[in-house]
């Protein structure tokens, strides 16, 4: 278990299940990608909270499910903050016909992969990102 991965709430009260298992798995994801976590915080929030951050910090005026901030040295250990809209997770789970837990894990892994240097702006980057997300979702499910 990595004590350097934390879960917090911003403007909502969200109870994350399987925290210990998620910490260990996310730490393993970073190890498999060649990184070590120095400090990582996942912050759960509302659509409105994340929209405000998206507008202020990224100049994007639209809802999103996740914003990832890499706060570390690109050549060093992982230091970051990942903000996740629980409202978007619920809506996307319904739209994609998956459980909220699966959608939440996908988004959590997505944020971790951003910190590993994976992008999602081009079609090719999106394909690679989705492939990596699927890989880690399958690995997580296989460990149940």
PyMOL commands that set and color helices and strands:
alter all, ss='L'
color gray80, all
select helices_A, chain A and resi 19-32+47-58+86-96+100-115+123-142
alter helices_A, ss='H'
color red, helices_A
select strands_A, chain A and resi 5-9+37-45+66-70+78-85
alter strands_A, ss='S'
color yellow, strands_A
deselect
rebuild
show_as cartoon
